[in-house]
Amino acid sequence: MPTTLTLKNIPDEVYERLKLAAQTHRRSLNSEAIVCLEAVLVPTKVAPSERLARARELRAGLAASKFRAKDIDAAKRQGRP
C-alpha cells in the first residue's frame, strides 16, 4: 500500500527545479518527486558487461571527436581575464 509523505522546508531552488522538471516531463510534482527519489534510491542493476560496452562506446566517440588535453585547457581558460 502506498504511503503519503509530506515534505517541509524545501529550499526554493530545489522546488523550482522540481517544478521545471515536472513540466518538462509532463508529470505532476508528486510524480516527478517519486521518479527522482526512485532514480537515487532504487538503482537499476546493469550487468558489468553492459557497463563496459557503454564505456567503450563513449571512449570511441571521444576518440573520433579528437578531444585533446590542450583543447580542453584552452576551453576552460576562455573568457577568463
PyMOL Python script that loads the backbone (N, CA, C, O; Angstrom):
from pymol import cmd

cmd.read_pdbstr("""\
ATOM      1  N   MET A   1       0.843  -1.188   0.000  1.00  0.00           N
ATOM      2  CA  MET A   1       0.000   0.000   0.000  1.00  0.00           C
ATOM      3  C   MET A   1       0.881   1.243   0.000  1.00  0.00           C
ATOM      4  O   MET A   1       1.774   1.359   0.840  1.00  0.00           O
ATOM      5  N   PRO A   2       0.652   2.170  -0.918  1.00  0.00           N
ATOM      6  CA  PRO A   2       1.445   3.405  -0.963  1.00  0.00           C
ATOM      7  C   PRO A   2       1.306   4.221   0.320  1.00  0.00           C
ATOM      8  O   PRO A   2       0.275   4.189   0.992  1.00  0.00           O
ATOM      9  N   THR A   3       2.354   4.940   0.633  1.00  0.00           N
ATOM     10  CA  THR A   3       2.398   5.780   1.822  1.00  0.00           C
ATOM     11  C   THR A   3       2.411   7.242   1.403  1.00  0.00           C
ATOM     12  O   THR A   3       2.965   7.596   0.362  1.00  0.00           O
ATOM     13  N   THR A   4       1.802   8.078   2.213  1.00  0.00           N
ATOM     14  CA  THR A   4       1.798   9.516   1.972  1.00  0.00           C
ATOM     15  C   THR A   4       2.967  10.136   2.722  1.00  0.00           C
ATOM     16  O   THR A   4       3.233   9.790   3.873  1.00  0.00           O
ATOM     17  N   LEU A   5       3.654  11.044   2.067  1.00  0.00           N
ATOM     18  CA  LEU A   5       4.797  11.731   2.651  1.00  0.00           C
ATOM     19  C   LEU A   5       4.622  13.221   2.444  1.00  0.00           C
ATOM     20  O   LEU A   5       4.339  13.665   1.331  1.00  0.00           O
ATOM     21  N   THR A   6       4.786  13.991   3.496  1.00  0.00           N
ATOM     22  CA  THR A   6       4.717  15.452   3.408  1.00  0.00           C
ATOM     23  C   THR A   6       6.123  15.991   3.599  1.00  0.00           C
ATOM     24  O   THR A   6       6.810  15.628   4.554  1.00  0.00           O
ATOM     25  N   LEU A   7       6.545  16.850   2.697  1.00  0.00           N
ATOM     26  CA  LEU A   7       7.868  17.462   2.801  1.00  0.00           C
ATOM     27  C   LEU A   7       7.717  18.901   3.243  1.00  0.00           C
ATOM     28  O   LEU A   7       6.862  19.631   2.741  1.00  0.00           O
ATOM     29  N   LYS A   8       8.555  19.304   4.187  1.00  0.00           N
ATOM     30  CA  LYS A   8       8.529  20.674   4.684  1.00  0.00           C
ATOM     31  C   LYS A   8       9.883  21.316   4.469  1.00  0.00           C
ATOM     32  O   LYS A   8      10.904  20.637   4.361  1.00  0.00           O
ATOM     33  N   ASN A   9       9.870  22.636   4.409  1.00  0.00           N
ATOM     34  CA  ASN A   9      11.102  23.429   4.309  1.00  0.00           C
ATOM     35  C   ASN A   9      11.943  23.076   3.089  1.00  0.00           C
ATOM     36  O   ASN A   9      13.170  23.025   3.175  1.00  0.00           O
ATOM     37  N   ILE A  10      11.299  22.836   1.965  1.00  0.00           N
ATOM     38  CA  ILE A  10      12.012  22.562   0.722  1.00  0.00           C
ATOM     39  C   ILE A  10      12.632  23.880   0.254  1.00  0.00           C
ATOM     40  O   ILE A  10      11.923  24.878   0.122  1.00  0.00           O
ATOM     41  N   PRO A  11      13.925  23.898   0.005  1.00  0.00           N
ATOM     42  CA  PRO A  11      14.551  25.139  -0.479  1.00  0.00           C
ATOM     43  C   PRO A  11      13.898  25.590  -1.794  1.00  0.00           C
ATOM     44  O   PRO A  11      13.534  24.772  -2.638  1.00  0.00           O
ATOM     45  N   ASP A  12      13.763  26.890  -1.940  1.00  0.00           N
ATOM     46  CA  ASP A  12      13.116  27.444  -3.139  1.00  0.00           C
ATOM     47  C   ASP A  12      13.756  26.928  -4.421  1.00  0.00           C
ATOM     48  O   ASP A  12      13.054  26.582  -5.372  1.00  0.00           O
ATOM     49  N   GLU A  13      15.081  26.875  -4.452  1.00  0.00           N
ATOM     50  CA  GLU A  13      15.778  26.427  -5.656  1.00  0.00           C
ATOM     51  C   GLU A  13      15.428  24.979  -5.994  1.00  0.00           C
ATOM     52  O   GLU A  13      15.228  24.647  -7.163  1.00  0.00           O
ATOM     53  N   VAL A  14      15.355  24.125  -4.990  1.00  0.00           N
ATOM     54  CA  VAL A  14      15.004  22.715  -5.213  1.00  0.00           C
ATOM     55  C   VAL A  14      13.571  22.609  -5.714  1.00  0.00           C
ATOM     56  O   VAL A  14      13.282  21.848  -6.637  1.00  0.00           O
ATOM     57  N   TYR A  15      12.684  23.369  -5.103  1.00  0.00           N
ATOM     58  CA  TYR A  15      11.283  23.358  -5.523  1.00  0.00           C
ATOM     59  C   TYR A  15      11.138  23.813  -6.974  1.00  0.00           C
ATOM     60  O   TYR A  15      10.408  23.195  -7.748  1.00  0.00           O
ATOM     61  N   GLU A  16      11.826  24.886  -7.341  1.00  0.00           N
ATOM     62  CA  GLU A  16      11.732  25.400  -8.707  1.00  0.00           C
ATOM     63  C   GLU A  16      12.290  24.406  -9.714  1.00  0.00           C
ATOM     64  O   GLU A  16      11.731  24.241 -10.798  1.00  0.00           O
ATOM     65  N   ARG A  17      13.386  23.745  -9.366  1.00  0.00           N
ATOM     66  CA  ARG A  17      13.966  22.744 -10.272  1.00  0.00           C
ATOM     67  C   ARG A  17      13.032  21.549 -10.419  1.00  0.00           C
ATOM     68  O   ARG A  17      12.877  21.014 -11.517  1.00  0.00           O
ATOM     69  N   LEU A  18      12.413  21.129  -9.330  1.00  0.00           N
ATOM     70  CA  LEU A  18      11.461  20.018  -9.384  1.00  0.00           C
ATOM     71  C   LEU A  18      10.253  20.402 -10.231  1.00  0.00           C
ATOM     72  O   LEU A  18       9.771  19.609 -11.039  1.00  0.00           O
ATOM     73  N   LYS A  19       9.777  21.613 -10.039  1.00  0.00           N
ATOM     74  CA  LYS A  19       8.621  22.110 -10.795  1.00  0.00           C
ATOM     75  C   LYS A  19       8.937  22.161 -12.294  1.00  0.00           C
ATOM     76  O   LYS A  19       8.118  21.749 -13.115  1.00  0.00           O
ATOM     77  N   LEU A  20      10.114  22.663 -12.645  1.00  0.00           N
ATOM     78  CA  LEU A  20      10.523  22.731 -14.042  1.00  0.00           C
ATOM     79  C   LEU A  20      10.670  21.332 -14.636  1.00  0.00           C
ATOM     80  O   LEU A  20      10.231  21.079 -15.758  1.00  0.00           O
ATOM     81  N   ALA A  21      11.283  20.430 -13.884  1.00  0.00           N
ATOM     82  CA  ALA A  21      11.438  19.050 -14.361  1.00  0.00           C
ATOM     83  C   ALA A  21      10.081  18.399 -14.583  1.00  0.00           C
ATOM     84  O   ALA A  21       9.889  17.689 -15.570  1.00  0.00           O
ATOM     85  N   ALA A  22       9.132  18.635 -13.670  1.00  0.00           N
ATOM     86  CA  ALA A  22       7.791  18.075 -13.814  1.00  0.00           C
ATOM     87  C   ALA A  22       7.118  18.599 -15.078  1.00  0.00           C
ATOM     88  O   ALA A  22       6.483  17.841 -15.812  1.00  0.00           O
ATOM     89  N   GLN A  23       7.259  19.888 -15.324  1.00  0.00           N
ATOM     90  CA  GLN A  23       6.672  20.470 -16.541  1.00  0.00           C
ATOM     91  C   GLN A  23       7.329  19.895 -17.788  1.00  0.00           C
ATOM     92  O   GLN A  23       6.649  19.572 -18.762  1.00  0.00           O
ATOM     93  N   THR A  24       8.646  19.768 -17.758  1.00  0.00           N
ATOM     94  CA  THR A  24       9.392  19.246 -18.901  1.00  0.00           C
ATOM     95  C   THR A  24       8.968  17.821 -19.228  1.00  0.00           C
ATOM     96  O   THR A  24       8.827  17.458 -20.396  1.00  0.00           O
ATOM     97  N   HIS A  25       8.766  17.017 -18.192  1.00  0.00           N
ATOM     98  CA  HIS A  25       8.412  15.609 -18.383  1.00  0.00           C
ATOM     99  C   HIS A  25       6.899  15.366 -18.392  1.00  0.00           C
ATOM    100  O   HIS A  25       6.434  14.228 -18.456  1.00  0.00           O
ATOM    101  N   ARG A  26       6.143  16.474 -18.327  1.00  0.00           N
ATOM    102  CA  ARG A  26       4.671  16.398 -18.325  1.00  0.00           C
ATOM    103  C   ARG A  26       4.146  15.489 -17.220  1.00  0.00           C
ATOM    104  O   ARG A  26       3.319  14.605 -17.443  1.00  0.00           O
ATOM    105  N   ARG A  27       4.663  15.745 -16.012  1.00  0.00           N
ATOM    106  CA  ARG A  27       4.247  14.993 -14.831  1.00  0.00           C
ATOM    107  C   ARG A  27       3.799  15.969 -13.754  1.00  0.00           C
ATOM    108  O   ARG A  27       4.105  17.161 -13.802  1.00  0.00           O
ATOM    109  N   SER A  28       3.076  15.442 -12.793  1.00  0.00           N
ATOM    110  CA  SER A  28       2.729  16.241 -11.626  1.00  0.00           C
ATOM    111  C   SER A  28       3.974  16.375 -10.755  1.00  0.00           C
ATOM    112  O   SER A  28       4.936  15.623 -10.914  1.00  0.00           O
ATOM    113  N   LEU A  29       3.949  17.343  -9.832  1.00  0.00           N
ATOM    114  CA  LEU A  29       5.067  17.484  -8.891  1.00  0.00           C
ATOM    115  C   LEU A  29       5.261  16.194  -8.106  1.00  0.00           C
ATOM    116  O   LEU A  29       6.392  15.762  -7.882  1.00  0.00           O
ATOM    117  N   ASN A  30       4.172  15.590  -7.694  1.00  0.00           N
ATOM    118  CA  ASN A  30       4.239  14.346  -6.922  1.00  0.00           C
ATOM    119  C   ASN A  30       4.913  13.242  -7.735  1.00  0.00           C
ATOM    120  O   ASN A  30       5.808  12.559  -7.239  1.00  0.00           O
ATOM    121  N   SER A  31       4.485  13.072  -8.974  1.00  0.00           N
ATOM    122  CA  SER A  31       5.070  12.022  -9.817  1.00  0.00           C
ATOM    123  C   SER A  31       6.549  12.285 -10.085  1.00  0.00           C
ATOM    124  O   SER A  31       7.362  11.361 -10.073  1.00  0.00           O
ATOM    125  N   GLU A  32       6.889  13.531 -10.323  1.00  0.00           N
ATOM    126  CA  GLU A  32       8.291  13.876 -10.581  1.00  0.00           C
ATOM    127  C   GLU A  32       9.142  13.605  -9.345  1.00  0.00           C
ATOM    128  O   GLU A  32      10.257  13.098  -9.459  1.00  0.00           O
ATOM    129  N   ALA A  33       8.625  13.940  -8.167  1.00  0.00           N
ATOM    130  CA  ALA A  33       9.365  13.681  -6.922  1.00  0.00           C
ATOM    131  C   ALA A  33       9.593  12.189  -6.742  1.00  0.00           C
ATOM    132  O   ALA A  33      10.675  11.771  -6.332  1.00  0.00           O
ATOM    133  N   ILE A  34       8.584  11.387  -7.045  1.00  0.00           N
ATOM    134  CA  ILE A  34       8.723   9.932  -6.920  1.00  0.00           C
ATOM    135  C   ILE A  34       9.773   9.414  -7.897  1.00  0.00           C
ATOM    136  O   ILE A  34      10.607   8.589  -7.525  1.00  0.00           O
ATOM    137  N   VAL A  35       9.743   9.889  -9.143  1.00  0.00           N
ATOM    138  CA  VAL A  35      10.728   9.464 -10.140  1.00  0.00           C
ATOM    139  C   VAL A  35      12.142   9.840  -9.680  1.00  0.00           C
ATOM    140  O   VAL A  35      13.068   9.039  -9.805  1.00  0.00           O
ATOM    141  N   CYS A  36      12.305  11.041  -9.156  1.00  0.00           N
ATOM    142  CA  CYS A  36      13.619  11.484  -8.673  1.00  0.00           C
ATOM    143  C   CYS A  36      14.099  10.617  -7.511  1.00  0.00           C
ATOM    144  O   CYS A  36      15.257  10.201  -7.478  1.00  0.00           O
ATOM    145  N   LEU A  37      13.219  10.352  -6.573  1.00  0.00           N
ATOM    146  CA  LEU A  37      13.592   9.507  -5.433  1.00  0.00           C
ATOM    147  C   LEU A  37      13.946   8.098  -5.881  1.00  0.00           C
ATOM    148  O   LEU A  37      14.923   7.520  -5.405  1.00  0.00           O
ATOM    149  N   GLU A  38      13.163   7.547  -6.788  1.00  0.00           N
ATOM    150  CA  GLU A  38      13.453   6.193  -7.289  1.00  0.00           C
ATOM    151  C   GLU A  38      14.797   6.146  -7.997  1.00  0.00           C
ATOM    152  O   GLU A  38      15.543   5.178  -7.846  1.00  0.00           O
ATOM    153  N   ALA A  39      15.116   7.181  -8.768  1.00  0.00           N
ATOM    154  CA  ALA A  39      16.381   7.214  -9.504  1.00  0.00           C
ATOM    155  C   ALA A  39      17.578   7.193  -8.553  1.00  0.00           C
ATOM    156  O   ALA A  39      18.621   6.622  -8.874  1.00  0.00           O
ATOM    157  N   VAL A  40      17.426   7.808  -7.398  1.00  0.00           N
ATOM    158  CA  VAL A  40      18.525   7.884  -6.441  1.00  0.00           C
ATOM    159  C   VAL A  40      18.542   6.687  -5.494  1.00  0.00           C
ATOM    160  O   VAL A  40      19.606   6.158  -5.173  1.00  0.00           O
ATOM    161  N   LEU A  41      17.373   6.268  -5.054  1.00  0.00           N
ATOM    162  CA  LEU A  41      17.296   5.253  -4.005  1.00  0.00           C
ATOM    163  C   LEU A  41      17.114   3.828  -4.496  1.00  0.00           C
ATOM    164  O   LEU A  41      17.391   2.882  -3.759  1.00  0.00           O
ATOM    165  N   VAL A  42      16.655   3.658  -5.722  1.00  0.00           N
ATOM    166  CA  VAL A  42      16.429   2.323  -6.259  1.00  0.00           C
ATOM    167  C   VAL A  42      17.230   2.185  -7.554  1.00  0.00           C
ATOM    168  O   VAL A  42      16.672   2.252  -8.649  1.00  0.00           O
ATOM    169  N   PRO A  43      18.532   1.994  -7.415  1.00  0.00           N
ATOM    170  CA  PRO A  43      19.369   1.937  -8.615  1.00  0.00           C
ATOM    171  C   PRO A  43      19.017   0.725  -9.478  1.00  0.00           C
ATOM    172  O   PRO A  43      18.666  -0.343  -8.977  1.00  0.00           O
ATOM    173  N   THR A  44      19.123   0.928 -10.769  1.00  0.00           N
ATOM    174  CA  THR A  44      18.889  -0.186 -11.680  1.00  0.00           C
ATOM    175  C   THR A  44      20.150  -1.027 -11.746  1.00  0.00           C
ATOM    176  O   THR A  44      21.264  -0.513 -11.650  1.00  0.00           O
ATOM    177  N   LYS A  45      19.961  -2.296 -11.906  1.00  0.00           N
ATOM    178  CA  LYS A  45      21.111  -3.195 -11.987  1.00  0.00           C
ATOM    179  C   LYS A  45      21.536  -3.307 -13.443  1.00  0.00           C
ATOM    180  O   LYS A  45      20.750  -3.687 -14.311  1.00  0.00           O
ATOM    181  N   VAL A  46      22.783  -2.973 -13.689  1.00  0.00           N
ATOM    182  CA  VAL A  46      23.347  -3.063 -15.026  1.00  0.00           C
ATOM    183  C   VAL A  46      24.468  -4.090 -14.970  1.00  0.00           C
ATOM    184  O   VAL A  46      25.359  -4.010 -14.124  1.00  0.00           O
ATOM    185  N   ALA A  47      24.413  -5.040 -15.869  1.00  0.00           N
ATOM    186  CA  ALA A  47      25.449  -6.072 -15.916  1.00  0.00           C
ATOM    187  C   ALA A  47      26.796  -5.424 -16.213  1.00  0.00           C
ATOM    188  O   ALA A  47      26.872  -4.481 -16.999  1.00  0.00           O
ATOM    189  N   PRO A  48      27.859  -5.927 -15.586  1.00  0.00           N
ATOM    190  CA  PRO A  48      29.191  -5.363 -15.837  1.00  0.00           C
ATOM    191  C   PRO A  48      29.549  -5.339 -17.320  1.00  0.00           C
ATOM    192  O   PRO A  48      30.204  -4.404 -17.781  1.00  0.00           O
ATOM    193  N   SER A  49      29.132  -6.340 -18.062  1.00  0.00           N
ATOM    194  CA  SER A  49      29.445  -6.377 -19.494  1.00  0.00           C
ATOM    195  C   SER A  49      28.754  -5.231 -20.232  1.00  0.00           C
ATOM    196  O   SER A  49      29.323  -4.656 -21.160  1.00  0.00           O
ATOM    197  N   GLU A  50      27.527  -4.898 -19.820  1.00  0.00           N
ATOM    198  CA  GLU A  50      26.809  -3.778 -20.433  1.00  0.00           C
ATOM    199  C   GLU A  50      27.483  -2.456 -20.093  1.00  0.00           C
ATOM    200  O   GLU A  50      27.632  -1.589 -20.953  1.00  0.00           O
ATOM    201  N   ARG A  51      27.889  -2.306 -18.839  1.00  0.00           N
ATOM    202  CA  ARG A  51      28.562  -1.077 -18.408  1.00  0.00           C
ATOM    203  C   ARG A  51      29.888  -0.897 -19.163  1.00  0.00           C
ATOM    204  O   ARG A  51      30.227   0.206 -19.593  1.00  0.00           O
ATOM    205  N   LEU A  52      30.622  -1.996 -19.310  1.00  0.00           N
ATOM    206  CA  LEU A  52      31.898  -1.944 -20.027  1.00  0.00           C
ATOM    207  C   LEU A  52      31.680  -1.612 -21.502  1.00  0.00           C
ATOM    208  O   LEU A  52      32.430  -0.822 -22.076  1.00  0.00           O
ATOM    209  N   ALA A  53      30.667  -2.205 -22.114  1.00  0.00           N
ATOM    210  CA  ALA A  53      30.365  -1.919 -23.520  1.00  0.00           C
ATOM    211  C   ALA A  53      30.016  -0.444 -23.697  1.00  0.00           C
ATOM    212  O   ALA A  53      30.449   0.184 -24.663  1.00  0.00           O
ATOM    213  N   ARG A  54      29.240   0.108 -22.772  1.00  0.00           N
ATOM    214  CA  ARG A  54      28.859   1.529 -22.849  1.00  0.00           C
ATOM    215  C   ARG A  54      30.088   2.423 -22.681  1.00  0.00           C
ATOM    216  O   ARG A  54      30.225   3.424 -23.383  1.00  0.00           O
ATOM    217  N   ALA A  55      30.983   2.067 -21.755  1.00  0.00           N
ATOM    218  CA  ALA A  55      32.206   2.851 -21.545  1.00  0.00           C
ATOM    219  C   ALA A  55      33.069   2.835 -22.802  1.00  0.00           C
ATOM    220  O   ALA A  55      33.630   3.860 -23.189  1.00  0.00           O
ATOM    221  N   ARG A  56      33.173   1.682 -23.431  1.00  0.00           N
ATOM    222  CA  ARG A  56      33.965   1.592 -24.660  1.00  0.00           C
ATOM    223  C   ARG A  56      33.338   2.418 -25.778  1.00  0.00           C
ATOM    224  O   ARG A  56      34.041   3.064 -26.555  1.00  0.00           O
ATOM    225  N   GLU A  57      32.015   2.390 -25.850  1.00  0.00           N
ATOM    226  CA  GLU A  57      31.306   3.180 -26.859  1.00  0.00           C
ATOM    227  C   GLU A  57      31.552   4.673 -26.657  1.00  0.00           C
ATOM    228  O   GLU A  57      31.800   5.407 -27.614  1.00  0.00           O
ATOM    229  N   LEU A  58      31.480   5.116 -25.390  1.00  0.00           N
ATOM    230  CA  LEU A  58      31.735   6.525 -25.093  1.00  0.00           C
ATOM    231  C   LEU A  58      33.174   6.910 -25.419  1.00  0.00           C
ATOM    232  O   LEU A  58      33.429   7.976 -25.979  1.00  0.00           O
ATOM    233  N   ARG A  59      34.106   6.035 -25.065  1.00  0.00           N
ATOM    234  CA  ARG A  59      35.518   6.310 -25.340  1.00  0.00           C
ATOM    235  C   ARG A  59      35.769   6.405 -26.844  1.00  0.00           C
ATOM    236  O   ARG A  59      36.513   7.273 -27.298  1.00  0.00           O
ATOM    237  N   ALA A  60      35.147   5.513 -27.612  1.00  0.00           N
ATOM    238  CA  ALA A  60      35.310   5.546 -29.066  1.00  0.00           C
ATOM    239  C   ALA A  60      34.758   6.853 -29.636  1.00  0.00           C
ATOM    240  O   ALA A  60      35.336   7.428 -30.558  1.00  0.00           O
ATOM    241  N   GLY A  61      33.647   7.312 -29.087  1.00  0.00           N
ATOM    242  CA  GLY A  61      33.064   8.570 -29.539  1.00  0.00           C
ATOM    243  C   GLY A  61      33.964   9.754 -29.253  1.00  0.00           C
ATOM    244  O   GLY A  61      34.050  10.681 -30.058  1.00  0.00           O
ATOM    245  N   LEU A  62      34.631   9.729 -28.120  1.00  0.00           N
ATOM    246  CA  LEU A  62      35.560  10.805 -27.790  1.00  0.00           C
ATOM    247  C   LEU A  62      36.784  10.771 -28.690  1.00  0.00           C
ATOM    248  O   LEU A  62      37.284  11.815 -29.108  1.00  0.00           O
ATOM    249  N   ALA A  63      37.260   9.583 -28.986  1.00  0.00           N
ATOM    250  CA  ALA A  63      38.430   9.463 -29.848  1.00  0.00           C
ATOM    251  C   ALA A  63      38.116   9.991 -31.237  1.00  0.00           C
ATOM    252  O   ALA A  63      38.958  10.620 -31.879  1.00  0.00           O
ATOM    253  N   ALA A  64      36.904   9.731 -31.694  1.00  0.00           N
ATOM    254  CA  ALA A  64      36.510  10.192 -33.026  1.00  0.00           C
ATOM    255  C   ALA A  64      36.428  11.712 -33.099  1.00  0.00           C
ATOM    256  O   ALA A  64      36.670  12.300 -34.154  1.00  0.00           O
ATOM    257  N   SER A  65      36.086  12.352 -31.974  1.00  0.00           N
ATOM    258  CA  SER A  65      35.969  13.807 -31.985  1.00  0.00           C
ATOM    259  C   SER A  65      37.307  14.499 -31.716  1.00  0.00           C
ATOM    260  O   SER A  65      37.388  15.726 -31.772  1.00  0.00           O
ATOM    261  N   LYS A  66      38.334  13.738 -31.431  1.00  0.00           N
ATOM    262  CA  LYS A  66      39.694  14.238 -31.251  1.00  0.00           C
ATOM    263  C   LYS A  66      39.816  15.287 -30.147  1.00  0.00           C
ATOM    264  O   LYS A  66      40.398  16.355 -30.336  1.00  0.00           O
ATOM    265  N   PHE A  67      39.246  14.947 -28.986  1.00  0.00           N
ATOM    266  CA  PHE A  67      39.455  15.800 -27.827  1.00  0.00           C
ATOM    267  C   PHE A  67      40.910  15.689 -27.419  1.00  0.00           C
ATOM    268  O   PHE A  67      41.455  14.590 -27.308  1.00  0.00           O
ATOM    269  N   ARG A  68      41.533  16.834 -27.197  1.00  0.00           N
ATOM    270  CA  ARG A  68      42.908  16.835 -26.733  1.00  0.00           C
ATOM    271  C   ARG A  68      42.980  17.665 -25.459  1.00  0.00           C
ATOM    272  O   ARG A  68      42.206  18.603 -25.265  1.00  0.00           O
ATOM    273  N   ALA A  69      43.912  17.307 -24.604  1.00  0.00           N
ATOM    274  CA  ALA A  69      44.042  17.991 -23.322  1.00  0.00           C
ATOM    275  C   ALA A  69      44.247  19.488 -23.517  1.00  0.00           C
ATOM    276  O   ALA A  69      43.672  20.292 -22.784  1.00  0.00           O
ATOM    277  N   LYS A  70      45.060  19.869 -24.495  1.00  0.00           N
ATOM    278  CA  LYS A  70      45.314  21.299 -24.689  1.00  0.00           C
ATOM    279  C   LYS A  70      44.052  22.028 -25.151  1.00  0.00           C
ATOM    280  O   LYS A  70      43.861  23.195 -24.809  1.00  0.00           O
ATOM    281  N   ASP A  71      43.186  21.360 -25.923  1.00  0.00           N
ATOM    282  CA  ASP A  71      41.929  21.971 -26.344  1.00  0.00           C
ATOM    283  C   ASP A  71      40.985  22.166 -25.155  1.00  0.00           C
ATOM    284  O   ASP A  71      40.305  23.186 -25.046  1.00  0.00           O
ATOM    285  N   ILE A  72      40.957  21.179 -24.278  1.00  0.00           N
ATOM    286  CA  ILE A  72      40.113  21.279 -23.087  1.00  0.00           C
ATOM    287  C   ILE A  72      40.616  22.399 -22.188  1.00  0.00           C
ATOM    288  O   ILE A  72      39.820  23.180 -21.666  1.00  0.00           O
ATOM    289  N   ASP A  73      41.946  22.484 -22.001  1.00  0.00           N
ATOM    290  CA  ASP A  73      42.519  23.557 -21.182  1.00  0.00           C
ATOM    291  C   ASP A  73      42.201  24.926 -21.777  1.00  0.00           C
ATOM    292  O   ASP A  73      41.871  25.861 -21.048  1.00  0.00           O
ATOM    293  N   ALA A  74      42.299  25.043 -23.089  1.00  0.00           N
ATOM    294  CA  ALA A  74      42.009  26.317 -23.748  1.00  0.00           C
ATOM    295  C   ALA A  74      40.542  26.694 -23.557  1.00  0.00           C
ATOM    296  O   ALA A  74      40.226  27.863 -23.332  1.00  0.00           O
ATOM    297  N   ALA A  75      39.658  25.723 -23.645  1.00  0.00           N
ATOM    298  CA  ALA A  75      38.230  25.993 -23.456  1.00  0.00           C
ATOM    299  C   ALA A  75      37.943  26.440 -22.032  1.00  0.00           C
ATOM    300  O   ALA A  75      37.101  27.311 -21.810  1.00  0.00           O
ATOM    301  N   LYS A  76      38.643  25.844 -21.059  1.00  0.00           N
ATOM    302  CA  LYS A  76      38.446  26.239 -19.668  1.00  0.00           C
ATOM    303  C   LYS A  76      38.944  27.657 -19.422  1.00  0.00           C
ATOM    304  O   LYS A  76      38.362  28.389 -18.622  1.00  0.00           O
ATOM    305  N   ARG A  77      40.023  28.051 -20.108  1.00  0.00           N
ATOM    306  CA  ARG A  77      40.578  29.391 -19.907  1.00  0.00           C
ATOM    307  C   ARG A  77      39.818  30.469 -20.669  1.00  0.00           C
ATOM    308  O   ARG A  77      39.926  31.653 -20.349  1.00  0.00           O
ATOM    309  N   GLN A  78      39.073  30.073 -21.650  1.00  0.00           N
ATOM    310  CA  GLN A  78      38.361  31.023 -22.499  1.00  0.00           C
ATOM    311  C   GLN A  78      37.433  31.909 -21.649  1.00  0.00           C
ATOM    312  O   GLN A  78      36.643  31.416 -20.844  1.00  0.00           O
ATOM    313  N   GLY A  79      37.548  33.177 -21.843  1.00  0.00           N
ATOM    314  CA  GLY A  79      36.707  34.113 -21.133  1.00  0.00           C
ATOM    315  C   GLY A  79      37.242  34.524 -19.761  1.00  0.00           C
ATOM    316  O   GLY A  79      36.639  35.349 -19.075  1.00  0.00           O
ATOM    317  N   ARG A  80      38.357  33.954 -19.373  1.00  0.00           N
ATOM    318  CA  ARG A  80      38.971  34.349 -18.093  1.00  0.00           C
ATOM    319  C   ARG A  80      39.949  35.486 -18.341  1.00  0.00           C
ATOM    320  O   ARG A  80      40.596  35.541 -19.386  1.00  0.00           O
ATOM    321  N   PRO A  81      40.056  36.397 -17.370  1.00  0.00           N
ATOM    322  CA  PRO A  81      40.997  37.526 -17.549  1.00  0.00           C
ATOM    323  C   PRO A  81      42.445  37.080 -17.479  1.00  0.00           C
ATOM    324  O   PRO A  81      43.352  37.902 -17.610  1.00  0.00           O
TER     325      PRO A  81
END
""", "prot")
cmd.dss("prot")
cmd.show_as("cartoon", "prot")
cmd.util.cbc("prot")
cmd.orient("prot")
